Amino acid sequence: MVDYYTTPNQLVTKIKTLYSDLTDKDFDQMNGGTILLQNDTDGKGDYIKSWKHPTLSKPTKSELDSV
């Protein structure tokens, strides 16, 4: 199941709040980023498409919702 977040930048903000060591580079696929967020423009919002961070585990919906 995909968890969607509809407010612009809401998902990035939540993830960065959970993992304060993350930077914009972690989300920048053109420069070696390991976290890919996507919005399919279907009205559902942003979601984590791919999480390949070498040391941090992908946050759960309950972790994201607690922020």
PDB file with one MODEL, atoms N, CA, C and O in Angstrom:
MODEL        1
ATOM      1  N   MET A   1       0.835  -1.183   0.000  1.00  0.00           N
ATOM      2  CA  MET A   1       0.000   0.000   0.000  1.00  0.00           C
ATOM      3  C   MET A   1       0.881   1.247   0.000  1.00  0.00           C
ATOM      4  O   MET A   1       1.882   1.315   0.713  1.00  0.00           O
ATOM      5  N   VAL A   2       0.499   2.217  -0.797  1.00  0.00           N
ATOM      6  CA  VAL A   2       1.239   3.465  -0.889  1.00  0.00           C
ATOM      7  C   VAL A   2       0.592   4.488   0.034  1.00  0.00           C
ATOM      8  O   VAL A   2      -0.631   4.620   0.074  1.00  0.00           O
ATOM      9  N   ASP A   3       1.426   5.205   0.771  1.00  0.00           N
ATOM     10  CA  ASP A   3       0.935   6.258   1.656  1.00  0.00           C
ATOM     11  C   ASP A   3       1.187   7.601   0.995  1.00  0.00           C
ATOM     12  O   ASP A   3       2.325   7.925   0.657  1.00  0.00           O
ATOM     13  N   TYR A   4       0.132   8.386   0.808  1.00  0.00           N
ATOM     14  CA  TYR A   4       0.209   9.652   0.106  1.00  0.00           C
ATOM     15  C   TYR A   4       0.156  10.828   1.074  1.00  0.00           C
ATOM     16  O   TYR A   4      -0.486  10.759   2.122  1.00  0.00           O
ATOM     17  N   TYR A   5       0.839  11.901   0.708  1.00  0.00           N
ATOM     18  CA  TYR A   5       0.832  13.153   1.465  1.00  0.00           C
ATOM     19  C   TYR A   5       0.579  14.277   0.477  1.00  0.00           C
ATOM     20  O   TYR A   5       1.349  14.472  -0.463  1.00  0.00           O
ATOM     21  N   THR A   6      -0.502  15.018   0.691  1.00  0.00           N
ATOM     22  CA  THR A   6      -1.002  15.907  -0.349  1.00  0.00           C
ATOM     23  C   THR A   6      -0.519  17.347  -0.278  1.00  0.00           C
ATOM     24  O   THR A   6      -0.564  18.049  -1.288  1.00  0.00           O
ATOM     25  N   THR A   7      -0.067  17.806   0.861  1.00  0.00           N
ATOM     26  CA  THR A   7       0.419  19.179   0.952  1.00  0.00           C
ATOM     27  C   THR A   7       1.804  19.255   0.312  1.00  0.00           C
ATOM     28  O   THR A   7       2.647  18.403   0.591  1.00  0.00           O
ATOM     29  N   PRO A   8       2.065  20.261  -0.546  1.00  0.00           N
ATOM     30  CA  PRO A   8       3.384  20.363  -1.177  1.00  0.00           C
ATOM     31  C   PRO A   8       4.504  20.336  -0.141  1.00  0.00           C
ATOM     32  O   PRO A   8       4.446  21.036   0.870  1.00  0.00           O
ATOM     33  N   ASN A   9       5.504  19.536  -0.399  1.00  0.00           N
ATOM     34  CA  ASN A   9       6.686  19.375   0.453  1.00  0.00           C
ATOM     35  C   ASN A   9       6.389  18.758   1.814  1.00  0.00           C
ATOM     36  O   ASN A   9       7.295  18.651   2.641  1.00  0.00           O
ATOM     37  N   GLN A  10       5.171  18.357   2.069  1.00  0.00           N
ATOM     38  CA  GLN A  10       4.820  17.767   3.355  1.00  0.00           C
ATOM     39  C   GLN A  10       5.626  16.498   3.616  1.00  0.00           C
ATOM     40  O   GLN A  10       6.115  16.298   4.727  1.00  0.00           O
ATOM     41  N   LEU A  11       5.770  15.652   2.625  1.00  0.00           N
ATOM     42  CA  LEU A  11       6.473  14.387   2.813  1.00  0.00           C
ATOM     43  C   LEU A  11       7.955  14.630   3.075  1.00  0.00           C
ATOM     44  O   LEU A  11       8.528  14.017   3.976  1.00  0.00           O
ATOM     45  N   VAL A  12       8.579  15.503   2.312  1.00  0.00           N
ATOM     46  CA  VAL A  12       9.996  15.825   2.533  1.00  0.00           C
ATOM     47  C   VAL A  12      10.195  16.378   3.940  1.00  0.00           C
ATOM     48  O   VAL A  12      11.129  15.984   4.638  1.00  0.00           O
ATOM     49  N   THR A  13       9.333  17.275   4.351  1.00  0.00           N
ATOM     50  CA  THR A  13       9.436  17.872   5.688  1.00  0.00           C
ATOM     51  C   THR A  13       9.314  16.812   6.767  1.00  0.00           C
ATOM     52  O   THR A  13      10.083  16.819   7.729  1.00  0.00           O
ATOM     53  N   LYS A  14       8.369  15.908   6.625  1.00  0.00           N
ATOM     54  CA  LYS A  14       8.180  14.845   7.608  1.00  0.00           C
ATOM     55  C   LYS A  14       9.412  13.937   7.671  1.00  0.00           C
ATOM     56  O   LYS A  14       9.873  13.592   8.759  1.00  0.00           O
ATOM     57  N   ILE A  15       9.936  13.556   6.526  1.00  0.00           N
ATOM     58  CA  ILE A  15      11.107  12.678   6.491  1.00  0.00           C
ATOM     59  C   ILE A  15      12.316  13.374   7.112  1.00  0.00           C
ATOM     60  O   ILE A  15      13.039  12.768   7.902  1.00  0.00           O
ATOM     61  N   LYS A  16      12.541  14.640   6.764  1.00  0.00           N
ATOM     62  CA  LYS A  16      13.672  15.380   7.323  1.00  0.00           C
ATOM     63  C   LYS A  16      13.515  15.604   8.823  1.00  0.00           C
ATOM     64  O   LYS A  16      14.512  15.689   9.541  1.00  0.00           O
ATOM     65  N   THR A  17      12.288  15.699   9.303  1.00  0.00           N
ATOM     66  CA  THR A  17      12.060  15.839  10.737  1.00  0.00           C
ATOM     67  C   THR A  17      12.422  14.539  11.454  1.00  0.00           C
ATOM     68  O   THR A  17      13.020  14.563  12.529  1.00  0.00           O
ATOM     69  N   LEU A  18      12.063  13.427  10.864  1.00  0.00           N
ATOM     70  CA  LEU A  18      12.404  12.125  11.449  1.00  0.00           C
ATOM     71  C   LEU A  18      13.905  11.859  11.408  1.00  0.00           C
ATOM     72  O   LEU A  18      14.480  11.330  12.360  1.00  0.00           O
ATOM     73  N   TYR A  19      14.528  12.231  10.296  1.00  0.00           N
ATOM     74  CA  TYR A  19      15.954  11.983  10.088  1.00  0.00           C
ATOM     75  C   TYR A  19      16.647  13.317   9.822  1.00  0.00           C
ATOM     76  O   TYR A  19      16.817  13.723   8.672  1.00  0.00           O
ATOM     77  N   SER A  20      17.040  13.983  10.885  1.00  0.00           N
ATOM     78  CA  SER A  20      17.576  15.348  10.773  1.00  0.00           C
ATOM     79  C   SER A  20      18.914  15.422  10.027  1.00  0.00           C
ATOM     80  O   SER A  20      19.324  16.506   9.613  1.00  0.00           O
ATOM     81  N   ASP A  21      19.594  14.295   9.851  1.00  0.00           N
ATOM     82  CA  ASP A  21      20.860  14.306   9.118  1.00  0.00           C
ATOM     83  C   ASP A  21      20.668  14.343   7.603  1.00  0.00           C
ATOM     84  O   ASP A  21      21.625  14.596   6.871  1.00  0.00           O
ATOM     85  N   LEU A  22      19.464  14.098   7.126  1.00  0.00           N
ATOM     86  CA  LEU A  22      19.206  14.125   5.684  1.00  0.00           C
ATOM     87  C   LEU A  22      19.286  15.551   5.156  1.00  0.00           C
ATOM     88  O   LEU A  22      18.953  16.509   5.853  1.00  0.00           O
ATOM     89  N   THR A  23      19.733  15.669   3.912  1.00  0.00           N
ATOM     90  CA  THR A  23      19.806  16.961   3.244  1.00  0.00           C
ATOM     91  C   THR A  23      19.051  16.866   1.916  1.00  0.00           C
ATOM     92  O   THR A  23      18.579  15.796   1.531  1.00  0.00           O
ATOM     93  N   ASP A  24      18.946  17.986   1.233  1.00  0.00           N
ATOM     94  CA  ASP A  24      18.287  17.995  -0.079  1.00  0.00           C
ATOM     95  C   ASP A  24      18.981  17.041  -1.047  1.00  0.00           C
ATOM     96  O   ASP A  24      18.334  16.477  -1.930  1.00  0.00           O
ATOM     97  N   LYS A  25      20.283  16.857  -0.891  1.00  0.00           N
ATOM     98  CA  LYS A  25      21.033  15.975  -1.785  1.00  0.00           C
ATOM     99  C   LYS A  25      20.513  14.524  -1.701  1.00  0.00           C
ATOM    100  O   LYS A  25      20.548  13.797  -2.693  1.00  0.00           O
ATOM    101  N   ASP A  26      20.043  14.117  -0.544  1.00  0.00           N
ATOM    102  CA  ASP A  26      19.516  12.761  -0.394  1.00  0.00           C
ATOM    103  C   ASP A  26      18.287  12.521  -1.271  1.00  0.00           C
ATOM    104  O   ASP A  26      17.956  11.378  -1.586  1.00  0.00           O
ATOM    105  N   PHE A  27      17.618  13.602  -1.661  1.00  0.00           N
ATOM    106  CA  PHE A  27      16.410  13.508  -2.486  1.00  0.00           C
ATOM    107  C   PHE A  27      16.678  13.877  -3.947  1.00  0.00           C
ATOM    108  O   PHE A  27      15.763  13.843  -4.769  1.00  0.00           O
ATOM    109  N   ASP A  28      17.917  14.229  -4.275  1.00  0.00           N
ATOM    110  CA  ASP A  28      18.282  14.699  -5.614  1.00  0.00           C
ATOM    111  C   ASP A  28      18.826  13.543  -6.446  1.00  0.00           C
ATOM    112  O   ASP A  28      20.001  13.196  -6.332  1.00  0.00           O
ATOM    113  N   GLN A  29      17.995  12.958  -7.265  1.00  0.00           N
ATOM    114  CA  GLN A  29      18.370  11.797  -8.065  1.00  0.00           C
ATOM    115  C   GLN A  29      19.480  12.105  -9.072  1.00  0.00           C
ATOM    116  O   GLN A  29      20.232  11.208  -9.455  1.00  0.00           O
ATOM    117  N   MET A  30      19.587  13.345  -9.497  1.00  0.00           N
ATOM    118  CA  MET A  30      20.611  13.727 -10.473  1.00  0.00           C
ATOM    119  C   MET A  30      22.005  13.786  -9.835  1.00  0.00           C
ATOM    120  O   MET A  30      23.014  13.775 -10.540  1.00  0.00           O
ATOM    121  N   ASN A  31      22.055  13.847  -8.509  1.00  0.00           N
ATOM    122  CA  ASN A  31      23.336  13.968  -7.816  1.00  0.00           C
ATOM    123  C   ASN A  31      23.536  12.875  -6.769  1.00  0.00           C
ATOM    124  O   ASN A  31      24.093  13.127  -5.700  1.00  0.00           O
ATOM    125  N   GLY A  32      23.087  11.679  -7.075  1.00  0.00           N
ATOM    126  CA  GLY A  32      23.344  10.543  -6.209  1.00  0.00           C
ATOM    127  C   GLY A  32      22.378  10.347  -5.062  1.00  0.00           C
ATOM    128  O   GLY A  32      22.671   9.595  -4.132  1.00  0.00           O
ATOM    129  N   GLY A  33      21.235  11.004  -5.104  1.00  0.00           N
ATOM    130  CA  GLY A  33      20.249  10.845  -4.044  1.00  0.00           C
ATOM    131  C   GLY A  33      19.739   9.422  -3.950  1.00  0.00           C
ATOM    132  O   GLY A  33      19.644   8.719  -4.956  1.00  0.00           O
ATOM    133  N   THR A  34      19.412   8.998  -2.733  1.00  0.00           N
ATOM    134  CA  THR A  34      18.997   7.611  -2.511  1.00  0.00           C
ATOM    135  C   THR A  34      17.520   7.486  -2.147  1.00  0.00           C
ATOM    136  O   THR A  34      17.014   6.384  -1.934  1.00  0.00           O
ATOM    137  N   ILE A  35      16.838   8.624  -2.078  1.00  0.00           N
ATOM    138  CA  ILE A  35      15.414   8.619  -1.726  1.00  0.00           C
ATOM    139  C   ILE A  35      14.652   9.268  -2.877  1.00  0.00           C
ATOM    140  O   ILE A  35      14.897  10.424  -3.224  1.00  0.00           O
ATOM    141  N   LEU A  36      13.741   8.523  -3.457  1.00  0.00           N
ATOM    142  CA  LEU A  36      12.965   9.029  -4.584  1.00  0.00           C
ATOM    143  C   LEU A  36      11.509   9.181  -4.167  1.00  0.00           C
ATOM    144  O   LEU A  36      10.837   8.211  -3.819  1.00  0.00           O
ATOM    145  N   LEU A  37      11.043  10.425  -4.211  1.00  0.00           N
ATOM    146  CA  LEU A  37       9.635  10.718  -3.957  1.00  0.00           C
ATOM    147  C   LEU A  37       8.971  10.952  -5.296  1.00  0.00           C
ATOM    148  O   LEU A  37       9.613  11.399  -6.247  1.00  0.00           O
ATOM    149  N   GLN A  38       7.692  10.653  -5.372  1.00  0.00           N
ATOM    150  CA  GLN A  38       6.993  10.818  -6.635  1.00  0.00           C
ATOM    151  C   GLN A  38       5.578  11.314  -6.397  1.00  0.00           C
ATOM    152  O   GLN A  38       4.964  11.040  -5.365  1.00  0.00           O
ATOM    153  N   ASN A  39       5.082  12.048  -7.374  1.00  0.00           N
ATOM    154  CA  ASN A  39       3.691  12.481  -7.413  1.00  0.00           C
ATOM    155  C   ASN A  39       3.202  12.180  -8.815  1.00  0.00           C
ATOM    156  O   ASN A  39       3.722  12.732  -9.785  1.00  0.00           O
ATOM    157  N   ASP A  40       2.217  11.321  -8.933  1.00  0.00           N
ATOM    158  CA  ASP A  40       1.721  10.901 -10.243  1.00  0.00           C
ATOM    159  C   ASP A  40       0.691  11.865 -10.826  1.00  0.00           C
ATOM    160  O   ASP A  40       0.057  11.560 -11.836  1.00  0.00           O
ATOM    161  N   THR A  41       0.526  13.011 -10.204  1.00  0.00           N
ATOM    162  CA  THR A  41      -0.447  14.037 -10.604  1.00  0.00           C
ATOM    163  C   THR A  41      -1.839  13.459 -10.824  1.00  0.00           C
ATOM    164  O   THR A  41      -2.549  13.844 -11.754  1.00  0.00           O
ATOM    165  N   ASP A  42      -2.210  12.541  -9.964  1.00  0.00           N
ATOM    166  CA  ASP A  42      -3.537  11.931 -10.020  1.00  0.00           C
ATOM    167  C   ASP A  42      -4.417  12.429  -8.871  1.00  0.00           C
ATOM    168  O   ASP A  42      -5.502  11.901  -8.627  1.00  0.00           O
ATOM    169  N   GLY A  43      -3.922  13.463  -8.168  1.00  0.00           N
ATOM    170  CA  GLY A  43      -4.678  14.033  -7.067  1.00  0.00           C
ATOM    171  C   GLY A  43      -4.450  13.358  -5.731  1.00  0.00           C
ATOM    172  O   GLY A  43      -4.998  13.792  -4.718  1.00  0.00           O
ATOM    173  N   LYS A  44      -3.649  12.301  -5.710  1.00  0.00           N
ATOM    174  CA  LYS A  44      -3.410  11.578  -4.464  1.00  0.00           C
ATOM    175  C   LYS A  44      -2.266  12.170  -3.652  1.00  0.00           C
ATOM    176  O   LYS A  44      -2.254  12.050  -2.427  1.00  0.00           O
ATOM    177  N   GLY A  45      -1.311  12.803  -4.310  1.00  0.00           N
ATOM    178  CA  GLY A  45      -0.198  13.442  -3.602  1.00  0.00           C
ATOM    179  C   GLY A  45       1.126  12.717  -3.755  1.00  0.00           C
ATOM    180  O   GLY A  45       1.289  11.846  -4.609  1.00  0.00           O
ATOM    181  N   ASP A  46       2.079  13.106  -2.895  1.00  0.00           N
ATOM    182  CA  ASP A  46       3.431  12.559  -2.934  1.00  0.00           C
ATOM    183  C   ASP A  46       3.512  11.243  -2.169  1.00  0.00           C
ATOM    184  O   ASP A  46       2.764  11.006  -1.221  1.00  0.00           O
ATOM    185  N   TYR A  47       4.439  10.394  -2.604  1.00  0.00           N
ATOM    186  CA  TYR A  47       4.703   9.145  -1.898  1.00  0.00           C
ATOM    187  C   TYR A  47       6.158   8.745  -2.110  1.00  0.00           C
ATOM    188  O   TYR A  47       6.830   9.260  -3.004  1.00  0.00           O
ATOM    189  N   ILE A  48       6.639   7.821  -1.278  1.00  0.00           N
ATOM    190  CA  ILE A  48       8.005   7.325  -1.410  1.00  0.00           C
ATOM    191  C   ILE A  48       7.997   6.245  -2.487  1.00  0.00           C
ATOM    192  O   ILE A  48       7.458   5.156  -2.289  1.00  0.00           O
ATOM    193  N   LYS A  49       8.595   6.559  -3.611  1.00  0.00           N
ATOM    194  CA  LYS A  49       8.677   5.616  -4.741  1.00  0.00           C
ATOM    195  C   LYS A  49       9.796   4.603  -4.502  1.00  0.00           C
ATOM    196  O   LYS A  49       9.636   3.413  -4.772  1.00  0.00           O
ATOM    197  N   SER A  50      10.938   5.093  -3.989  1.00  0.00           N
ATOM    198  CA  SER A  50      12.091   4.224  -3.769  1.00  0.00           C
ATOM    199  C   SER A  50      12.898   4.748  -2.587  1.00  0.00           C
ATOM    200  O   SER A  50      13.097   5.953  -2.437  1.00  0.00           O
ATOM    201  N   TRP A  51      13.358   3.819  -1.753  1.00  0.00           N
ATOM    202  CA  TRP A  51      14.178   4.185  -0.587  1.00  0.00           C
ATOM    203  C   TRP A  51      15.396   3.277  -0.599  1.00  0.00           C
ATOM    204  O   TRP A  51      15.296   2.085  -0.311  1.00  0.00           O
ATOM    205  N   LYS A  52      16.554   3.852  -0.935  1.00  0.00           N
ATOM    206  CA  LYS A  52      17.790   3.077  -1.006  1.00  0.00           C
ATOM    207  C   LYS A  52      18.885   3.683  -0.130  1.00  0.00           C
ATOM    208  O   LYS A  52      20.073   3.537  -0.417  1.00  0.00           O
ATOM    209  N   HIS A  53      18.478   4.359   0.933  1.00  0.00           N
ATOM    210  CA  HIS A  53      19.462   4.974   1.814  1.00  0.00           C
ATOM    211  C   HIS A  53      20.275   3.871   2.491  1.00  0.00           C
ATOM    212  O   HIS A  53      19.705   2.897   2.981  1.00  0.00           O
ATOM    213  N   PRO A  54      21.601   4.016   2.522  1.00  0.00           N
ATOM    214  CA  PRO A  54      22.446   2.935   3.032  1.00  0.00           C
ATOM    215  C   PRO A  54      22.380   2.713   4.551  1.00  0.00           C
ATOM    216  O   PRO A  54      22.713   1.625   5.020  1.00  0.00           O
ATOM    217  N   THR A  55      21.957   3.719   5.326  1.00  0.00           N
ATOM    218  CA  THR A  55      21.978   3.555   6.786  1.00  0.00           C
ATOM    219  C   THR A  55      20.645   3.790   7.474  1.00  0.00           C
ATOM    220  O   THR A  55      20.477   3.403   8.630  1.00  0.00           O
ATOM    221  N   LEU A  56      19.698   4.409   6.796  1.00  0.00           N
ATOM    222  CA  LEU A  56      18.411   4.715   7.400  1.00  0.00           C
ATOM    223  C   LEU A  56      17.317   3.856   6.794  1.00  0.00           C
ATOM    224  O   LEU A  56      17.262   3.668   5.578  1.00  0.00           O
ATOM    225  N   SER A  57      16.452   3.339   7.642  1.00  0.00           N
ATOM    226  CA  SER A  57      15.354   2.524   7.129  1.00  0.00           C
ATOM    227  C   SER A  57      14.193   3.418   6.697  1.00  0.00           C
ATOM    228  O   SER A  57      13.987   4.506   7.236  1.00  0.00           O
ATOM    229  N   LYS A  58      13.457   2.938   5.730  1.00  0.00           N
ATOM    230  CA  LYS A  58      12.299   3.672   5.231  1.00  0.00           C
ATOM    231  C   LYS A  58      11.303   3.866   6.380  1.00  0.00           C
ATOM    232  O   LYS A  58      10.955   2.907   7.069  1.00  0.00           O
ATOM    233  N   PRO A  59      10.847   5.103   6.585  1.00  0.00           N
ATOM    234  CA  PRO A  59       9.907   5.335   7.686  1.00  0.00           C
ATOM    235  C   PRO A  59       8.551   4.696   7.403  1.00  0.00           C
ATOM    236  O   PRO A  59       8.115   4.603   6.256  1.00  0.00           O
ATOM    237  N   THR A  60       7.908   4.265   8.460  1.00  0.00           N
ATOM    238  CA  THR A  60       6.578   3.680   8.335  1.00  0.00           C
ATOM    239  C   THR A  60       5.534   4.795   8.274  1.00  0.00           C
ATOM    240  O   THR A  60       5.830   5.949   8.582  1.00  0.00           O
ATOM    241  N   LYS A  61       4.328   4.444   7.878  1.00  0.00           N
ATOM    242  CA  LYS A  61       3.241   5.415   7.843  1.00  0.00           C
ATOM    243  C   LYS A  61       3.010   5.992   9.240  1.00  0.00           C
ATOM    244  O   LYS A  61       2.809   7.198   9.386  1.00  0.00           O
ATOM    245  N   SER A  62       3.036   5.150  10.253  1.00  0.00           N
ATOM    246  CA  SER A  62       2.787   5.661  11.612  1.00  0.00           C
ATOM    247  C   SER A  62       3.895   6.601  12.070  1.00  0.00           C
ATOM    248  O   SER A  62       3.624   7.569  12.781  1.00  0.00           O
ATOM    249  N   GLU A  63       5.140   6.333  11.674  1.00  0.00           N
ATOM    250  CA  GLU A  63       6.231   7.256  12.007  1.00  0.00           C
ATOM    251  C   GLU A  63       6.024   8.604  11.319  1.00  0.00           C
ATOM    252  O   GLU A  63       6.185   9.655  11.940  1.00  0.00           O
ATOM    253  N   LEU A  64       5.668   8.567  10.035  1.00  0.00           N
ATOM    254  CA  LEU A  64       5.453   9.808   9.280  1.00  0.00           C
ATOM    255  C   LEU A  64       4.252  10.568   9.834  1.00  0.00           C
ATOM    256  O   LEU A  64       4.292  11.793   9.948  1.00  0.00           O
ATOM    257  N   ASP A  65       3.195   9.857  10.175  1.00  0.00           N
ATOM    258  CA  ASP A  65       1.997  10.501  10.683  1.00  0.00           C
ATOM    259  C   ASP A  65       2.193  11.107  12.072  1.00  0.00           C
ATOM    260  O   ASP A  65       1.451  12.004  12.472  1.00  0.00           O
ATOM    261  N   SER A  66       3.192  10.615  12.805  1.00  0.00           N
ATOM    262  CA  SER A  66       3.442  11.135  14.153  1.00  0.00           C
ATOM    263  C   SER A  66       4.164  12.484  14.138  1.00  0.00           C
ATOM    264  O   SER A  66       4.253  13.160  15.162  1.00  0.00           O
ATOM    265  N   VAL A  67       4.672  12.863  12.980  1.00  0.00           N
ATOM    266  CA  VAL A  67       5.424  14.128  12.860  1.00  0.00           C
ATOM    267  C   VAL A  67       4.469  15.254  12.539  1.00  0.00           C
ATOM    268  O   VAL A  67       4.892  16.401  12.395  1.00  0.00           O
TER     269      VAL A  67
ENDMDL
END
